[in-house]
Amino acid sequence: CKKILVLACRGCVTVCSAGGEREAEILASLVRLGLRKNGADAVYVVGCPVDTCHNVKGSQRAAKRVASVKKAIGELGIEEDRVEMFHLERGLHPEFVDAAREIDERVRRMGPSPF
């Protein structure tokens, strides 16, 4: 059974909109908790398209935080592909479904989370 945790704009980009180190730590903690506590095999973050973010640069900041988290989990020996950022328009649309399928395919290739 695969579990994929999705962090969307209200749960992630808002946290990251200040762009400081503390916000990066919060995002990293959310991802680690998602992987460990919730038994998630992967986590993906969905933010607004870069040029239309309602938090002005929140989506860009979130993308930088996700890149930092990917690097950090890679240093722990966990596949960086277990975490990803997607910039998508609001709403359930084909691109959102495509992102979910992409992450699902990654998990199938990598297998269950080491946690």
N, C-alpha and C positions, 0 to 999 in steps of 0.2 A: 504494500500500500504506500503510495507516494504522498507526501505532504509538501505543499508549496505555499509559503507565506507571501502575501502581497501587501506591500506598504504603499498606499496611495497618497495623493497630495496632502490631505488633511492630517494624515498620520506621520508624514515624513518631511515633506517639503517645508511645512510650517516650522517644524523643529529646526530645520537647517537654514531658515531664511536669515538668521542673524549672522551666520557664517563663521562663528568663532570656534576655538578648539573645544569648548565645552559641548557645543552642538554636534561636533564630529564624534565626540565620545558617546553622546546620547544615541546617535544613529548606530555607531558600532555596537553599543550595548544591546539595542533593539534587535540588530541582526544576529548577534551571538545568542541572545535569548530565544529568538525564533528558531535558530538551528538546534539549540540544545533543549530548552524547556519544552517547546512546542513540538519537538521531534520533526521539525521541517527539514526536508532534504534540499531545499533551495529557497532563496528569498529573491523576490524582484520588487523594485521600487518603480512606481509609475508617477512621473511628474509631467507638468505641462510642457508643451513645445517651448523650446528655449526662447523664442521671440514673442510668445504670448502668455508668459507666466503671470498669474494674477498677484504673485508675490514679488514681482519685478525681476529679480535675479535668483529667486528661491530654487528654481529648477536647475539652474547652472550650479549653484552651491551644492545642491543635493547630489548632482552628478559627481562633483569633486569628492564629496564625502563617500559616495559609493565606491569610487576608485580607490580611496584610502582603505576602506574596509576590505575590498578585494585583495589589495596588497597585504594587509594584515593577516587575513586568513590564509593567504598563500604562504606567508612566513611560518604559519602554524602547521603547514603540510596539508591543508584542505584545499580542494580544487577551487580556484578563483571563479570558475564558471558557475558555481553555486549561488553567486550573487550577481545581479544585473540591474541596470537602470534603463528604463524606456521613457522616451519623451513622446507622449501621446495626447491627442485631443481628449477633452472630457467626454465621458459616456461610454457605454458598451458598444463598440463598433468592431469591424473586422480586424483592425490593427491591434486592438486589445486582445482579441481572441488569438491572433497570430503570435503575440508575445507570450501568452499562456502556453500555447502549443510548443513554442521554441524552448521555453524553460522545461516543459514536460519531457521533451525529447532529450534535453541535456541530462536530466535526472535519470532517464532510462539508460543512457549510455554510461553514466558515472556510477549508478547504483545508489543504495541508501547512504544517508549521511553517516559519517564516522561517529557522530554523537549518538 
